[in-house]
Amino acid sequence: MSVLAATDGSSVPDRVVEVAAELAAQHGEELIVLHVIPTDVFEEQRKSSVESTSDLALTFAPEITYRELGDQTGTPGGSDKRYSLEHAQRDAAGVAEDVTNGTVEDVGAVSYRGHVGNVTEEILRVASEEDPRYLVVGGRRRTPVGKAIFGSVTQSVLLEADRPVVSVMSEE
């Protein structure tokens, strides 16, 4: 089994990853850290044909330093090709890895997943595929009106998940 942490990549250190790493260590499980790039963000980046992961990183966590896309694709200085789904998935996995490295020092077995799509659907899909002991997600305190207007990935995951979900509330 494993423990799945779904990070939004917005802060380092990330309490979601920290709590998930603690759970994984307590149960002797692998830690899986997932970051999902929302479809609209991917499409925006694709339209602008980014050549550097740092451009995408600013969307999520400007304090994280990213490798250049060329380093990930093997093409020095980036590529003239459009920003592809594969690039975005690698970038998302890189966000997961960078957040984890900036959060916990000694993580046992860990793997990183990067996906693009509807955030709730992708988290639930990975949870279904990986069958983790726990699914750890973050949340923010919001008013009922705020939840109704903006929706909530955390709320949707809590309602739709078929396994234990640990919700880590932010201090904000």
C-alpha positions in Angstrom: 0.0 0.0 0.0 0.9 3.7 0.0 0.0 7.1 1.2 -1.1 9.6 -1.6 -0.5 13.3 -1.0 -2.2 15.7 -3.5 -0.2 18.9 -3.4 -1.3 22.1 -5.2 2.3 23.3 -5.3 1.4 26.7 -3.8 3.7 26.6 -0.7 6.9 25.2 0.5 7.0 23.6 3.0 3.7 22.0 2.3 1.7 20.6 5.3 -0.1 18.1 3.0 3.3 16.5 2.1 4.5 16.7 5.6 1.5 14.9 7.1 1.5 12.3 4.3 5.2 11.6 4.8 4.5 11.1 8.6 1.7 8.7 7.8 3.8 6.8 5.3 6.6 6.5 7.8 4.3 5.4 10.6 2.8 2.6 8.5 5.9 1.7 6.5 4.3 2.7 3.3 5.5 4.3 0.1 4.7 8.0 -0.3 3.2 9.1 -3.6 3.1 12.8 -4.2 0.8 14.0 -6.9 0.5 17.4 -8.5 -2.2 18.1 -11.1 -2.0 21.0 -13.5 -5.6 22.2 -14.3 -6.6 21.9 -17.9 -7.1 25.6 -18.3 -3.6 26.4 -17.0 -2.1 23.8 -19.3 -4.0 25.2 -22.3 -2.8 28.8 -21.4 0.8 27.6 -21.3 0.4 25.6 -24.4 -0.9 28.7 -26.3 2.1 30.7 -25.2 4.4 27.7 -26.1 6.6 28.1 -23.0 10.2 26.9 -23.3 11.0 27.1 -19.6 9.4 25.3 -16.6 10.0 28.4 -14.6 7.2 30.2 -16.6 4.8 27.4 -15.6 6.1 27.4 -12.0 5.1 31.0 -11.5 1.5 29.9 -11.8 1.9 27.6 -8.8 4.7 28.6 -6.5 7.0 31.4 -7.5 9.4 30.6 -4.6 10.3 27.3 -6.1 13.3 27.2 -8.5 12.7 24.9 -11.5 15.0 23.2 -14.0 14.8 24.5 -17.5 12.6 22.4 -19.8 15.6 21.7 -22.0 17.2 19.8 -19.1 14.1 17.6 -18.8 13.7 16.9 -22.5 17.4 16.5 -23.4 17.2 19.5 -25.8 19.7 22.2 -24.8 18.0 25.5 -24.2 14.5 24.0 -24.6 12.6 23.0 -27.7 11.0 24.8 -30.6 8.0 22.4 -30.3 4.8 23.4 -28.6 4.3 22.7 -25.0 2.9 19.2 -25.0 0.9 17.1 -22.6 4.1 15.0 -21.9 6.0 18.2 -21.0 3.2 19.3 -18.7 3.1 15.9 -16.9 6.8 16.0 -16.4 6.6 19.6 -15.1 3.8 18.6 -12.7 5.8 15.6 -11.4 8.7 18.1 -11.0 6.5 20.4 -8.9 5.6 17.4 -6.7 9.3 16.5 -6.3 10.4 20.0 -5.6 7.7 20.6 -3.0 8.6 17.3 -1.3 12.3 18.1 -1.3 11.5 21.5 0.2 9.3 20.0 2.9 10.8 16.8 4.2 14.4 15.7 4.5 14.4 12.0 5.0 11.6 10.4 3.0 11.7 6.7 2.6 10.2 5.2 -0.5 8.7 8.1 -2.5 7.4 8.5 -6.1 6.1 11.5 -7.9 3.2 11.8 -10.3 2.3 14.6 -12.6 -1.1 14.9 -14.3 -3.1 17.4 -16.3 -6.9 17.6 -16.2 -9.7 18.2 -13.8 -8.0 18.3 -10.4 -10.6 16.4 -8.5 -11.0 13.8 -11.2 -7.3 13.2 -11.5 -6.8 12.9 -7.7 -9.6 10.4 -7.5 -8.3 8.5 -10.6 -4.8 8.2 -9.1 -6.3 7.1 -5.8 -8.2 4.4 -7.5 -5.2 3.2 -9.5 -2.7 3.3 -6.6 -5.2 2.1 -3.8 -3.5 4.1 -1.1 -4.1 3.5 2.6 -4.7 7.3 3.0 -5.4 10.2 0.6 -4.0 13.5 2.0 -5.4 16.7 0.7 -5.2 20.4 1.7 -8.0 22.8 2.4 -8.6 26.4 3.3 -11.3 27.8 5.6 -13.9 29.5 3.5 -17.4 30.9 4.0 -20.4 28.9 2.8 -20.9 31.5 0.1 -17.3 31.2 -1.0 -17.7 27.4 -1.3 -20.9 27.7 -3.3 -19.4 30.2 -5.7 -15.9 28.8 -6.2 -16.4 25.1 -5.4 -13.8 23.1 -3.6 -11.5 20.3 -4.7 -11.1 19.2 -1.1 -14.8 19.1 -0.6 -15.3 17.1 -3.8 -12.6 14.6 -2.9 -14.0 14.2 0.6 -17.5 13.5 -0.8 -16.4 11.2 -3.6 -13.4 9.3 -2.3 -13.8 5.6 -1.5 -11.0 5.5 1.0 -9.9 7.4 4.1 -9.1 11.1 3.4 -7.0 13.2 5.6 -7.7 16.9 5.2 -5.0 19.3 6.3 -6.4 22.7 6.8 -4.1 25.7 6.1 -3.4 28.4 8.6 -4.7 31.1 6.2 
